[in-house]
Amino acid sequence: MHNLRKAFATRLLSRGAATTDVQHLLGHPSVKTTEKAYAAFVRDERFQRKIDLLDEPKKAELTIVR
């Protein structure tokens, strides 16, 4: 049963679910409990999202011509 909960939570987090949403779905009293249980995964996801920002095209900056 625990493996099913873990798979459920990690799949949600890998698809971009907020940690607080996963907390409520799992019934954890605090978001810290969820972060502690899935700390490595949550940390890796946050870092990966930051690194992925480098792959996004830069938005053109508008300049005002007078």
URCOR-V88107 format. One line per field, one symbol per residue. ss: DSSP state (~ for helix, > for strand, _ for the rest). psi: psi as a letter, one per 20 degrees, with the letter a starting at -180 (. if undefined). A space follows every 10 residues. Layout:
BEGIN
ss = ???
psi = ???
END
This chain:
BEGIN
ss = _~~~~~~~~~ ~~~~____~~ ~~~~~~____ ~~~~~~~_~~ ~~~~~~~~~~ ~~~~~_____ ______
psi = hhhggggggh hghhjjqqhh ghghhikphq hhgghghkgg ggghggghhg hhhhiqqppp ppqpp.
END
